[in-house]
Amino acid sequence: MSIFDSIIIAIVEGLTEFLPISSTGHMIIASSFLGIAKDDFTKLFEVAIQLGAILSVVVIYWNKFFPLNKWNFYIKLIIAVIPALILGFIFSDKIDALLESPLTVSITLLLGGFVLLFIDKLFKTPTVESEEQISLSKAFMIGVWQCLAMIPGTSRSAASIIGGMQQNLNRKLAAEFSFFLAVPTMAAATLYKLLKAYKESPEILTNKDNLIALAIGNLVAFVVAIIAIKFFIGFLQKHGFRLFGWYRIIAGIILLALIYTGYLK
């Protein structure tokens, strides 16, 4: 992976991680056009640059995460992340196998797109308007919904936002709680992958070129994610999810076309 490749993939990650359109699906499409081999480092890179993306959430919502005396807020995040931690640990190898299946990603992109076309009409009367109103049980159920994102192409953001709306959160709050939940979820997944990679293939993380690519990738993902989050919140409040639904459907069709033509194995 060249520095140019790492920047492009990081831009894709930053743009798509917090939008309900599947960062995994878009990185697969980007990688195929760049001709990047799916070696061990590339797979690790696509997970590790999430650290830059989640740091953007902490920066944007600094007052929500700090000072460290908001125990109720942290408890909600801990409870919400438990389902993903348990299922992620149990099914780690199967999830990795699914990540290598572009067909799975294309199908879930399409199905998720059709869901987003109608999601605004399904949840029209939210009753939870602030994070303080989110109960522990609601936080847990949102965490359960987030587990759907273990199927590549589903989108962690889409799953947790829909889960929030199903728990009667308004659109803006559902999106913001999805961002908050991303911090412990993605941090745990990334650190697990880094530790696993270091244990199994330490040369990957001691290679100077790889470390430079990771540093640049995280920086780019951080900057782009800040822009994407601010755009998404404003757009969502005015227009809802319908456009993202159509976008997912188009992306899924493109991915299926790449598979059908043999461009993407």
C-alpha positions in Angstrom: 0.0 0.0 0.0 1.4 3.3 -1.1 1.0 6.6 0.8 -1.4 7.7 -1.9 -3.5 4.6 -1.4 -3.5 5.1 2.4 -4.8 8.7 1.9 -7.6 7.7 -0.5 -8.8 4.8 1.8 -8.6 7.1 4.8 -10.7 9.7 3.0 -13.3 7.1 2.2 -13.3 5.9 5.9 -13.6 9.4 7.2 -16.5 10.3 4.9 -18.5 7.1 5.3 -17.9 5.8 8.9 -20.6 7.9 10.5 -22.9 8.1 7.6 -25.5 5.2 7.2 -23.9 4.0 4.0 -21.3 1.4 5.1 -17.7 2.3 5.3 -16.7 -1.3 4.7 -18.6 -1.4 1.4 -17.0 1.8 0.2 -13.5 0.7 1.2 -14.0 -2.5 -0.8 -15.0 -0.5 -3.9 -12.1 2.0 -3.4 -9.6 -0.8 -2.9 -10.8 -2.6 -6.1 -10.3 0.6 -8.2 -6.9 1.3 -6.6 -5.9 -2.3 -7.2 -4.8 -2.8 -3.6 -4.1 -6.4 -2.7 -6.0 -7.6 0.3 -3.0 -8.6 2.3 -2.8 -8.7 6.1 -1.6 -5.1 6.5 -4.4 -3.8 4.2 -7.0 -5.6 6.3 -5.5 -4.2 9.5 -5.2 -0.7 8.0 -8.9 -0.6 7.1 -9.7 -1.3 10.8 -6.9 0.7 12.5 -7.7 4.0 10.8 -11.0 4.0 12.8 -9.0 5.4 15.7 -8.7 8.6 13.8 -12.4 8.7 13.0 -13.5 8.1 16.6 -11.1 10.8 17.8 -13.1 13.2 15.8 -16.2 12.4 17.8 -14.4 13.1 21.1 -13.2 16.4 19.7 -16.6 17.5 18.4 -18.4 16.5 21.5 -15.6 17.3 23.9 -18.0 18.7 26.6 -20.0 15.5 26.5 -17.0 13.3 27.2 -15.2 15.5 29.6 -14.8 16.2 32.5 -14.8 12.6 33.7 -17.6 12.9 36.2 -20.5 12.1 34.0 -20.9 8.6 35.3 -24.5 8.1 34.0 -23.3 8.9 30.5 -20.4 6.5 30.6 -22.5 3.8 32.2 -25.0 4.0 29.3 -22.1 3.7 26.8 -20.7 0.7 28.7 -24.0 -1.1 28.8 -24.7 -0.3 25.1 -21.3 -1.7 24.0 -21.6 -5.0 25.9 -23.6 -6.9 23.1 -21.0 -5.9 20.5 -18.1 -6.9 22.7 -19.5 -10.3 23.4 -20.7 -11.2 19.9 -17.6 -9.6 18.3 -15.3 -11.8 20.4 -17.3 -14.9 19.8 -17.7 -14.5 16.1 -14.5 -12.6 15.2 -13.2 -15.2 12.7 -16.6 -15.5 11.0 -16.8 -11.7 10.7 -13.3 -11.6 9.2 -14.5 -14.2 6.6 -17.5 -12.2 5.7 -15.4 -9.1 5.3 -13.7 -10.9 2.4 -17.1 -11.4 0.7 -18.0 -8.5 -1.6 -21.2 -10.3 -2.4 -22.4 -10.1 1.2 -21.5 -6.4 1.3 -23.4 -5.6 -1.9 -26.6 -7.5 -0.7 -26.6 -5.8 2.7 -26.0 -2.4 1.0 -29.1 -2.9 -1.1 -31.3 -4.2 1.6 -30.2 -1.4 4.0 -30.9 1.1 1.3 -34.5 0.0 0.9 -34.9 0.2 4.7 -33.6 3.8 4.8 -36.1 4.8 2.1 -39.0 4.2 4.6 -37.4 4.6 8.0 -38.5 8.2 8.5 -42.2 7.2 8.0 -41.9 4.3 10.5 -40.8 6.4 13.5 -42.6 9.7 13.2 -43.4 10.4 16.9 -40.2 10.4 19.0 -40.5 11.0 22.7 -36.8 11.1 23.8 -35.3 14.5 23.0 -32.1 14.5 25.1 -29.3 12.1 26.1 -30.4 12.4 29.8 -33.7 10.8 28.8 -32.1 7.7 27.4 -32.6 4.9 30.0 -30.2 2.1 30.6 -32.6 -0.3 28.9 -32.9 1.8 25.8 -29.1 2.1 25.7 -28.8 -1.7 25.9 -31.3 -2.2 23.1 -29.5 0.3 20.8 -26.4 -1.7 21.5 -28.2 -4.9 20.4 -29.3 -3.2 17.2 -25.7 -2.1 16.6 -24.7 -5.8 16.4 -26.4 -6.0 13.0 -23.4 -4.2 11.7 -21.3 -7.3 12.2 -22.7 -8.3 8.8 -20.4 -6.3 6.5 -22.2 -3.7 4.5 -25.0 -3.1 7.0 -23.3 0.1 8.5 -22.7 0.4 12.2 -24.1 4.0 12.0 -27.3 2.9 10.2 -27.9 0.0 12.6 -27.4 2.0 15.8 -29.3 5.1 14.5 -32.3 2.9 13.5 -32.0 1.2 16.9 -32.2 4.6 18.5 -35.2 5.7 16.5 -36.9 2.4 17.4 -36.3 3.3 21.0 -38.2 6.6 20.4 -35.1 8.9 20.1 -35.5 11.7 17.6 -33.3 11.6 14.5 -30.6 14.1 15.8 -30.3 12.4 19.2 -30.2 8.9 17.6 -27.4 10.0 15.3 -25.4 11.6 18.1 -25.8 8.6 20.5 -24.6 6.5 17.6 -21.5 8.6 17.4 -21.0 8.4 21.2 -21.4 4.6 21.0 -18.9 4.4 18.2 -16.1 5.5 20.5 -15.9 2.4 22.8 -17.1 0.0 20.1 -14.6 1.0 17.5 -11.8 1.6 20.0 -12.3 -2.0 21.3 -12.4 -3.5 17.8 -9.3 -1.6 16.7 -7.2 -2.4 19.7 -8.2 -6.0 19.5 -7.1 -6.2 15.9 -3.8 -4.4 16.6 -3.0 -6.7 19.5 -4.0 -9.8 17.4 -1.8 -8.6 14.5 1.1 -7.9 16.8 0.9 -11.3 18.4 0.5 -13.2 15.1 2.6 -11.1 12.7 4.6 -8.5 14.7 6.6 -7.5 11.6 3.4 -5.8 10.3 3.5 -3.3 13.1 7.3 -2.8 13.2 7.6 -2.0 9.5 8.5 1.7 9.1 6.4 2.1 5.9 3.4 0.5 7.5 3.6 2.8 10.6 3.9 5.9 8.3 0.8 4.7 6.4 -1.1 4.2 9.6 -0.1 7.6 11.0 -1.1 9.4 7.8 -4.3 7.4 7.4 -5.5 8.2 11.0 -4.8 11.9 10.6 -6.7 12.1 7.3 -9.6 10.0 8.6 -9.7 12.3 11.7 -10.0 15.5 9.6 -12.4 14.2 7.1 -14.7 12.6 9.8 -15.1 16.0 11.5 -16.4 17.4 8.3 -18.6 14.4 7.6 -20.2 14.5 11.1 -21.0 18.2 11.0 -22.5 17.8 7.5 -24.5 14.7 8.5 -26.2 16.2 11.5 -27.3 19.3 9.6 -28.5 17.3 6.6 -30.3 14.7 8.7 -32.4 17.3 10.6 -33.6 18.9 7.3 -33.9 16.0 4.9 -34.0 12.6 6.8 -32.6 9.3 5.4 -34.2 8.9 2.0 -31.2 10.2 0.0 -28.9 7.9 1.9 -31.2 5.0 1.0 -31.0 5.7 -2.7 -27.3 6.2 -2.4 -26.9 2.7 -0.8 -29.0 1.1 -3.5 -26.8 2.7 -6.2 -23.6 1.7 -4.4 -24.9 -1.9 -4.0 -25.7 -2.1 -7.7 -22.2 -0.8 -8.6 -20.6 -3.4 -6.3 -22.7 -6.2 -7.9 -21.7 -5.0 -11.3 -18.0 -5.1 -10.3 -18.5 -8.7 -9.0 -20.5 -9.8 -12.1 -17.9 -8.4 -14.6 -15.1 -10.1 -12.7 -13.4 -6.8 -11.8 -13.9 -7.7 -8.1 -13.3 -11.3 -7.0 
